């Protein structure tokens, strides 16, 4: 992660330096300008025969201390070790020119100017004591971080188990909801089919309009249930509909009560049941053929199991037309349709005995009779009438379908809204429980770690006091011990940085896993409930410029002092002229 916000990945190790190391190198470059870098008592060693890029291009450092070579992986450690040896050897005679990093010894030079040797030794011992204390604190903190990391791992495991449990519960709940919606859809289909069948049955009951000629039953006043009715011709004056039992509209439609005006004397009868009202033509046909009461190709169908009195007593009529059965609400329509099919099929060979209403076909049965409308015209008229009736019924069915679809859509929307609300409530509840559980666990872990930390600090302080008492008796060996301390400090710093890096990687992995699980749950919700997609986010991709673009070549020298043993053309410390980056390299591709 660079300071300007850019992110680099897969960077080779020989292109990465600690900040202190890089600052020391660049500081020497700035001071020496174009002169070779030469460190006092420290040289760089590389291995040009190895396949390791770090050993070939960067290498390690060797410091000559008291005539012996000591190897260091970091330049700062080597320089400070050599400077410590020089100070321990020359003491107050040390000059800045003798040291590689004189800035680390500013305190020594200030004390040297004052000439207070004893005070300097005491201050050095105090400084060493403080550093030892810092080292002990760092060790205690490292142990604490290790314990915290273990607690974090356990907490992550618990979180994953809870998330897995939530995912399983959500899948089961979603499956149950889908089955519920499927059952509702099947029930709606069954209800829709029943409505279609009911609509077909409702077409079989005749509906008389105001002013239509009928034959209606008549009773003397207040004797409808005591005496048989008498039948008189009349006209429909009005009508009203009523419920059928406790089921509302029956399978054959509403029950209609008529009010009739009798044409013979002008009297009126109210609340006449529909099964006591007949079309005038049907009544005359029934009474004229009452002896036989059998019709050719036409039969009466009643539904004895129906609660509708009209369907159980009067019923509708079925005529066989061209070998197929067709239903008609009125007797006259069925008889005329059957006679028309016979006349169309037999033509001039039609006999009077073949027809139900031969008087309507006198022109066909009597050769000299005036030509009435042709069969084609009658069939065309019948066809147009059927088309009108069919169109009316289609409009009625379409209206019912639209009403059904609207009700279904509202029901589905309500079910989805309820399910969405329940899901959100469940998520909020689970998130609240998980947050409380996590806070309690972290609080308990912190309390436990605080107690361990206090004990460790007290023990460290006790050991530091003992160490201070011993160090006062060994003033002569302080500088040598200081050198060892610097070396140990460098090793401890590397370990601490490594632990910190591992902690950061584990935390990043945990965050990525958490984000992936949340995205998966959200995606499944949107997929299963057809929710709108989330807003698109910009994706940023970065490109690394290969090192070969800067003219890197193989190193030649193996071991030299200072800058002389750095690989030619590949030195990370030597300024290399670089071309200006194009705008495409500086800008992220979005």
C-alpha positions in Angstrom: 0.0 0.0 0.0 1.7 3.2 -1.2 1.3 6.6 0.4 -0.6 7.9 -2.7 -3.2 5.2 -2.4 -1.9 2.8 -5.1 -1.6 -0.9 -4.3 1.2 -3.1 -5.6 1.1 -6.9 -5.5 3.6 -9.8 -6.3 6.6 -7.4 -5.9 9.8 -9.4 -5.8 11.6 -9.4 -2.5 14.8 -7.8 -3.9 12.6 -4.7 -4.8 11.4 -4.2 -1.2 13.5 -2.5 1.5 12.7 -1.4 5.1 12.1 2.3 5.4 15.2 2.9 7.7 17.4 0.9 5.2 16.2 2.9 2.2 16.7 6.3 4.1 20.3 5.3 5.0 21.1 4.4 1.4 19.5 7.5 -0.1 21.2 9.7 2.6 24.6 8.4 1.6 23.8 8.9 -2.1 22.8 12.5 -1.4 25.9 13.2 0.6 28.4 11.6 -1.8 26.7 12.9 -5.0 28.4 10.9 -7.8 31.2 9.3 -5.7 31.1 5.6 -4.8 29.3 4.6 -1.6 31.9 3.5 1.0 30.9 2.5 4.5 33.5 2.3 7.2 34.2 -1.3 8.2 31.2 -2.6 6.3 31.0 -4.1 2.8 28.3 -5.6 0.6 28.5 -9.2 -0.5 26.5 -10.7 -3.4 26.4 -14.1 -5.1 26.3 -13.8 -8.9 26.3 -17.6 -9.3 23.0 -18.2 -7.5 19.5 -18.2 -9.0 18.1 -16.2 -6.0 17.5 -12.6 -7.2 17.9 -11.2 -3.7 21.4 -12.8 -3.3 22.4 -11.9 -6.8 21.2 -8.2 -6.8 20.9 -7.1 -3.2 23.0 -9.5 -1.0 24.0 -9.2 2.6 26.5 -7.2 4.6 29.8 -8.0 6.4 31.1 -5.9 9.3 34.8 -6.2 10.4 34.7 -6.0 14.2 37.9 -6.5 16.2 39.5 -8.2 13.3 36.7 -10.7 12.7 34.0 -10.7 10.1 30.3 -10.7 11.3 27.4 -11.2 8.8 24.2 -9.1 8.9 21.2 -9.2 6.6 20.4 -5.5 7.2 22.8 -2.6 6.5 21.6 -0.7 9.5 22.5 -3.5 11.9 25.9 -3.9 10.4 26.6 -0.1 10.6 25.4 0.2 14.1 27.4 -2.9 15.2 30.6 -1.4 13.8 29.9 2.0 15.3 29.3 0.3 18.7 32.7 -1.4 18.4 34.4 1.8 17.6 32.8 3.6 20.5 33.7 0.8 22.9 37.3 0.8 21.7 38.0 4.6 21.5 35.6 5.8 24.2 35.6 9.6 24.5 38.3 9.8 21.8 35.7 8.8 19.2 35.1 11.4 16.5 32.2 11.7 14.1 34.5 10.9 11.2 35.1 7.4 12.7 31.4 6.5 12.6 29.0 5.5 9.8 25.9 6.8 11.6 27.1 9.6 13.9 23.5 10.8 14.4 22.9 7.8 16.6 25.7 9.0 19.0 24.7 12.6 19.4 24.3 12.1 23.1 27.8 10.7 23.4 29.3 13.7 21.7 27.3 16.1 23.8 28.5 14.4 27.0 32.1 14.3 25.5 32.0 18.1 25.1 31.1 18.4 28.8 33.8 16.0 29.9 31.6 14.2 32.3 32.6 10.6 31.8 31.0 9.2 34.9 27.7 10.9 34.2 27.8 9.6 30.6 28.2 6.0 31.9 25.3 6.4 34.3 23.1 7.8 31.5 24.1 5.0 29.2 23.1 2.5 31.8 19.8 4.2 32.4 19.2 4.3 28.6 20.0 0.6 28.5 17.7 0.0 31.3 14.9 1.8 29.5 15.5 -0.2 26.4 15.5 -3.4 28.3 12.2 -2.4 29.8 10.9 -1.6 26.3 12.1 -4.9 25.1 10.3 -6.7 27.9 7.1 -4.7 27.2 7.4 -5.5 23.5 7.7 -9.2 24.4 4.7 -9.0 26.7 2.7 -7.2 24.0 3.8 -9.8 21.4 2.6 -12.6 23.7 -0.7 -10.7 24.2 -1.1 -10.3 20.4 -0.5 -14.0 20.0 -3.3 -14.7 22.5 -5.6 -12.2 20.9 -4.9 -13.8 17.5 -6.0 -17.2 18.9 -9.1 -15.6 20.3 -9.8 -14.0 17.0 -9.4 -17.3 15.2 -11.9 -19.0 17.6 -14.3 -16.1 17.2 -14.1 -16.4 13.4 -14.8 -20.1 13.6 -17.9 -19.3 15.7 -19.0 -16.7 13.3 -18.6 -19.1 10.4 -20.7 -21.7 12.2 -23.4 -19.2 12.9 -23.4 -18.0 9.3 -23.6 -21.6 8.1 -26.6 -22.2 10.4 -28.3 -19.1 9.2 -27.8 -20.1 5.6 -29.3 -23.5 6.2 -32.3 -22.0 8.0 -32.8 -19.5 5.3 -32.7 -22.2 2.6 -35.3 -24.3 4.5 -37.5 -21.3 5.0 -37.2 -20.3 1.3 -38.1 -23.9 0.3 -41.2 -23.9 2.5 -42.3 -20.5 1.1 -41.8 -21.7 -2.5 -43.9 -24.8 -1.8 -46.5 -22.6 -0.2 -46.6 -20.3 -3.3 -46.8 -23.3 -5.5 -49.8 -24.7 -3.6 -51.5 -21.3 -3.8 -50.8 -21.2 -7.6 -52.3 -24.6 -8.1 -55.3 -23.7 -6.0 -55.8 -20.6 -8.0 -55.7 -22.7 -11.2 -58.3 -25.1 -9.9 -60.5 -22.1 -8.8 -60.0 -20.6 -12.2 -61.1 -23.8 -14.0 -64.1 -24.0 -11.7 -65.0 -20.4 -12.6 -64.8 -21.3 -16.3 -67.1 -24.3 -15.8 -69.4 -22.2 -13.7 -69.5 -19.6 -16.4 -70.4 -22.3 -19.0 -73.2 -23.5 -16.8 -74.5 -20.0 -16.1 -75.0 -19.6 -19.9 -77.5 -22.5 -19.8 -80.0 -20.6 -17.7 -82.3 -18.3 -19.7 -82.5 -14.7 -18.6 -85.7 -12.8 -19.6 -85.4 -9.1 -20.2 -88.0 -6.4 -19.4 -90.8 -6.4 -21.9 -90.2 -10.0 -23.2 -93.3 -12.1 -23.8 -93.6 -15.0 -21.4 -96.0 -17.4 -19.8 -95.9 -17.0 -16.0 -97.6 -18.8 -13.1 -100.4 -17.0 -11.2 -101.8 -17.7 -7.8 -104.6 -16.1 -5.9 -103.5 -13.8 -3.1 -101.6 -15.5 -0.3 -102.1 -19.0 -1.8 -98.7 -19.6 -3.5 -97.9 -22.6 -1.3 -101.5 -24.0 -1.0 -102.7 -24.3 -4.6 -101.3 -25.2 -8.0 -100.6 -22.2 -10.1 -102.5 -21.2 -13.3 -100.5 -20.1 -16.4 -101.3 -16.9 -18.3 -99.5 -15.0 -21.0 -97.8 -11.7 -20.0 -94.7 -9.6 -20.2 -91.7 -9.1 -17.8 -92.1 -5.9 -15.9 -89.0 -6.2 -13.7 -86.8 -8.7 -11.9 -84.3 -9.0 -9.0 -81.6 -11.4 -8.1 -81.1 -13.2 -4.7 -78.6 -15.5 -3.1 -78.7 -19.3 -3.4 -78.7 -20.8 0.1 -75.5 -20.0 2.1 -73.2 -20.2 -0.9 -74.1 -16.9 -2.6 -74.1 -17.3 -6.4 -74.7 -20.9 -7.3 -73.0 -22.9 -10.1 -75.9 -22.0 -12.5 -75.8 -18.3 -11.5 -78.0 -16.2 -9.4 -81.7 -17.0 -8.8 -83.9 -14.4 -10.4 -87.4 -13.4 -9.2 -89.6 -11.8 -11.9 -92.5 -9.4 -11.7 -95.0 -10.1 -14.6 -97.9 -8.1 -16.1 -100.6 -10.4 -17.5 -101.9 -9.3 -20.8 -105.4 -10.7 -20.5 -106.6 -8.5 -17.6 -103.5 -6.3 -16.8 -103.0 -7.8 -13.3 -99.5 -8.1 -11.9 -97.7 -10.8 -9.9 -94.5 -10.1 -7.9 -91.7 -12.4 -6.8 -92.4 -15.2 -9.3 -89.5 -17.8 -9.1 -87.6 -18.3 -12.4 -88.7 -21.9 -12.7 -92.4 -20.6 -13.0 -91.6 -18.4 -16.0 -91.2 -19.7 -19.5 -90.7 -18.0 -22.9 -93.9 -17.8 -24.8 -92.6 -19.9 -27.7 -91.3 -22.6 -25.4 -94.5 -22.8 -23.4 -96.6 -23.1 -26.6 -94.3 -25.8 -28.0 -94.4 -27.8 -24.7 -98.2 -27.6 -24.4 -98.8 -28.4 -28.1 -96.8 -31.6 -27.9 -97.7 -32.5 -24.3 -99.1 -35.9 -25.2 -95.8 -37.4 -26.5 -93.4 -34.8 -24.9 -90.6 -36.3 -27.0 -88.6 -34.2 -29.5 -86.5 -35.5 -32.3 -82.8 -35.1 -31.6 -83.4 -32.9 -28.5 -83.5 -34.0 -24.9 -84.0 -32.2 -21.6 -81.2 -32.3 -19.0 -81.8 -31.6 -15.3 -79.3 -31.7 -12.4 -81.1 -33.4 -9.5 -78.0 -32.8 -7.2 -78.0 -29.1 -7.6 -79.4 -26.7 -5.0 -80.7 -24.5 -7.9 -84.5 -25.3 -8.3 -84.4 -24.3 -11.9 -81.6 -26.8 -12.7 -83.2 -29.6 -10.7 -86.8 -29.2 -12.2 -86.6 -27.4 -15.6 -83.0 -27.7 -16.8 -81.6 -27.0 -20.2 -81.8 -28.7 -23.6 -79.2 -30.7 -25.6 -79.5 -31.0 -29.4 -77.5 -33.4 -31.6 -76.1 -31.2 -34.4 -74.0 -33.0 -37.0 -73.3 -35.8 -34.6 -72.2 -33.5 -31.8 -74.1 -32.4 -28.7 -74.8 -28.7 -28.2 -76.5 -27.1 -25.2 -79.2 -24.5 -25.4 -81.0 -22.6 -22.6 -84.3 -22.5 -24.5 -86.3 -25.4 -26.1 -87.2 -23.4 -29.2 -83.5 -22.7 -30.0 -82.6 -26.3 -29.6 -85.5 -27.5 -31.9 -84.8 -24.9 -34.5 -81.1 -25.7 -34.5 -81.8 -29.4 -35.0 -84.4 -28.9 -37.7 -81.9 -26.6 -39.5 -79.2 -29.2 -39.4 -81.6 -31.9 -40.8 -82.8 -29.5 -43.6 -79.2 -28.7 -44.5 -78.2 -32.3 -44.6 -81.2 -33.8 -46.5 -82.3 -30.8 -48.6 -85.3 -31.5 -50.9 -85.6 -35.0 -49.4 -86.6 -33.7 -46.0 -89.9 -35.1 -44.7 -92.3 -33.6 -42.3 -91.7 -36.5 -39.9 -88.0 -35.5 -39.8 -88.7 -32.2 -38.2 -89.8 -31.0 -34.8 -91.5 -27.8 -36.1 -92.5 -28.6 -39.7 -94.7 -25.4 -39.9 -91.5 -23.4 -40.0 -90.4 -25.4 -43.1 -93.6 -25.2 -45.2 -91.6 -23.7 -48.2 -89.4 -26.8 -48.1 -92.2 -29.4 -47.7 -94.7 -27.7 -50.1 -93.3 -27.3 -53.7 -95.5 -24.3 -54.6 -95.0 -22.4 -51.4 -93.3 -19.1 -51.6 -89.6 -19.4 -51.1 -88.7 -18.5 -47.5 -85.2 -17.7 -46.5 -82.7 -20.3 -47.7 -81.0 -22.8 -45.4 -77.7 -20.9 -46.0 -79.3 -17.7 -44.9 -80.8 -19.3 -41.8 -77.5 -21.0 -41.0 -75.7 -17.7 -41.5 -78.2 -16.0 -39.2 -77.8 -18.8 -36.6 -74.0 -18.6 -37.0 -74.1 -14.8 -36.4 -76.3 -15.3 -33.4 -73.9 -17.9 -32.0 -70.9 -15.5 -32.7 -72.6 -12.7 -30.8 -73.3 -15.0 -27.9 -69.8 -16.4 -28.0 -68.3 -12.9 -28.1 -70.4 -11.9 -25.1 -69.2 -15.0 -23.2 -65.6 -14.4 -24.2 -65.8 -10.8 -22.9 -67.3 -12.2 -19.7 -64.5 -14.8 -19.3 -61.9 -12.2 -20.2 -63.3 -9.9 -17.5 -63.2 -12.8 -15.0 -59.6 -13.6 -16.0 -58.5 -10.0 -15.6 -60.1 -9.9 -12.2 -58.5 -13.2 -11.3 -55.0 -12.1 -12.5 -55.4 -8.8 -10.5 -56.4 -10.6 -7.4 -53.5 -13.1 -7.9 -51.0 -10.3 -8.5 -52.1 -8.5 -5.3 -51.9 -11.7 -3.3 -48.4 -12.5 -4.6 -47.2 -9.0 -3.9 -48.6 -9.1 -0.4 -47.0 -12.5 0.2 -43.6 -11.2 -1.1 -43.9 -8.1 1.0 -44.7 -10.1 4.1 -41.8 -12.5 3.4 -39.4 -9.7 2.8 -40.4 -8.0 6.0 -40.0 -11.3 8.0 -36.6 -11.9 6.4 -35.4 -8.4 7.3 -36.7 -8.8 10.9 -34.9 -12.2 11.2 -31.7 -10.7 9.8 -31.8 -7.8 12.2 -32.5 -10.1 15.1 -29.6 -12.5 14.2 -27.2 -9.6 13.6 -28.1 -8.1 17.0 -27.6 -11.4 18.7 -24.3 -12.0 16.9 -23.0 -8.5 17.8 -23.9 -9.0 21.5 -22.2 -12.4 21.6 -19.1 -11.0 19.9 -18.9 -8.0 22.3 -19.2 -10.3 25.3 -16.5 -12.6 24.1 -14.2 -9.7 23.3 -14.9 -8.2 26.7 -14.1 -11.4 28.5 -10.9 -11.9 26.4 -9.7 -8.3 27.1 -10.3 -8.8 30.9 -8.3 -12.0 30.8 -5.5 -10.4 28.8 -5.4 -7.4 31.0 -4.8 -9.6 34.1 -2.0 -11.5 32.3 -0.5 -8.2 31.1 -0.3 -6.8 34.6 1.4 -9.9 35.9 3.9 -9.9 33.0 4.7 -6.2 33.6 5.2 -6.7 37.3 7.5 -9.6 36.6 9.4 -7.6 34.0 9.9 -4.7 36.4 11.2 -7.1 39.1 13.7 -8.6 36.6 14.7 -5.1 35.4 15.5 -4.0 38.9 17.7 -7.0 39.5 19.3 -6.4 36.1 20.0 -2.8 36.9 21.8 -3.7 40.2 24.0 -6.1 38.3 24.7 -3.6 35.5 26.0 -1.0 38.0 28.7 -3.5 39.1 29.7 -4.2 35.5 30.3 -0.7 34.0 33.3 -2.0 32.1 31.3 -4.4 30.0 28.4 -2.1 29.2 29.5 -1.1 25.8 30.0 -4.7 24.7 26.6 -5.6 26.1 25.2 -2.6 24.3 26.5 -4.0 21.0 24.8 -7.4 21.7 21.6 -5.6 22.6 21.6 -3.7 19.3 21.9 -7.0 17.4 19.1 -8.6 19.5 16.9 -5.6 19.0 17.2 -5.8 15.2 16.2 -9.5 15.4 13.3 -8.7 17.7 12.2 -6.0 15.3 12.1 -8.4 12.4 10.1 -10.9 14.4 7.6 -8.2 15.5 7.2 -7.0 12.0 6.6 -10.6 10.8 3.9 -11.2 13.5 2.2 -7.9 12.7 2.1 -8.7 9.0 0.6 -12.2 9.7 -2.0 -10.5 11.9 -2.9 -8.1 9.1 -3.2 -10.9 6.5 -5.5 -12.9 8.8 -7.7 -9.9 9.4 -7.9 -9.1 5.7 -8.8 -12.8 4.9 -11.5 -12.7 7.6 -13.0 -9.5 6.2 -13.0 -10.9 2.6 -14.7 -14.1 3.7 -17.4 -12.0 5.6 -18.0 -9.8 2.5 -18.3 -12.9 0.2 -20.9 -14.5 2.5 -23.0 -11.3 2.7 -22.8 -10.9 -1.1 -23.9 -14.5 -1.6 -27.0 -14.1 0.7 -27.9 -10.9 -1.0 -27.6 -12.4 -4.5 -29.8 -15.4 -3.5 -32.5 -13.0 -2.2 -32.4 -10.9 -5.4 -32.5 -14.0 -7.6 -35.3 -15.9 -5.8 -37.6 -12.8 -5.4 -36.7 -11.0 -8.6 -35.4 -7.9 -6.8 -33.8 -5.1 -8.7 -30.0 -5.5 -9.2 -27.7 -3.5 -6.9 -25.9 -0.4 -8.3 -22.8 -1.1 -10.3 -19.5 -0.3 -8.7 -16.4 0.8 -10.5 -13.6 -1.8 -10.7 -10.0 -0.7 -10.6 -7.1 -2.6 -12.0 -3.5 -1.7 -11.6 -0.5 -2.7 -13.8 3.1 -3.1 -12.7 5.9 -1.9 -15.0 8.3 -4.8 -15.5 11.9 -4.1 -14.2 13.2 -5.0 -17.7 11.8 -1.6 -18.8 14.5 0.1 -16.8 17.4 -1.8 -18.4 18.2 -4.4 -15.7 21.3 -6.5 -16.4 23.1 -9.4 -14.7 25.5 -8.4 -11.8 29.2 -9.0 -12.3 31.3 -8.5 -9.1 30.8 -10.9 -6.2 32.4 -9.2 -3.2 33.6 -5.6 -2.9 33.4 -2.8 -0.4 30.8 -0.1 -0.6 29.2 0.7 -3.9 31.8 -1.2 -6.0 30.2 -4.6 -5.5 26.6 -3.5 -6.4 25.3 -5.1 -9.8 25.9 -2.9 -12.7 22.8 -1.6 -14.3 20.6 -3.1 -11.6 21.5 -1.2 -8.5 18.5 -0.2 -6.4 20.6 2.5 -4.7 21.8 4.1 -7.9 19.5 6.6 -9.5 18.4 5.3 -12.9 17.0 7.7 -15.5 13.3 6.9 -16.1 11.0 8.0 -18.8 7.9 9.9 -17.9 4.9 7.7 -17.4 2.1 8.0 -19.8 -1.4 9.0 -18.6 -2.5 5.4 -19.2 0.1 4.2 -16.7 -0.7 6.8 -14.1 -4.5 6.5 -14.2 -6.4 3.5 -13.0 -8.6 1.8 -15.7 -12.2 2.0 -14.6 
